[in-house]
Amino acid sequence: QVQLVESGGGLVQAGGSLRLSCAASGRTFSTIAMAWFRQAPGEQREFVAYISWNAGNTHYADPVKGRFAISRDNTNNMVYLQMNDLRPEDTAVYYCNAGGAFFRAYSPGKSWGQGTQVTVSS
């Protein structure tokens, strides 16, 4: 099972940017899909972005399309989420997920990080 550690969260004003990082351990990283999810207070965890094992395919939730970008570095076992034009409704704990599958929608794998808080002030 892949171990995941997120970082890069923080407090930012609306319109600002943040870059989240997810460090993964395990020799299988370069062969598995990765994704980001988020969970706002009182809400269910929701899908944000997905990237295939070789970065050939990506998919985004409608609310973040055109503002967020997912990428990965298989050499260093890292996944990133560049978040631009942040809005107060983006406030949530952001989680990294490994090993899922995408067919019309992303089904998460079993590996989750501990999450990193993103707070966007208006």
Protein Blocks (a to p, Z undefined) as FASTA:
>chain_A
ZZdddehiacddehiacddddddedjklmmcccddddddehiacddfbdcdfkopaccdd
fklgokaccdddfknopacdddehiafklgccddddehiacehiacddfbdcebjadddd
ZZ
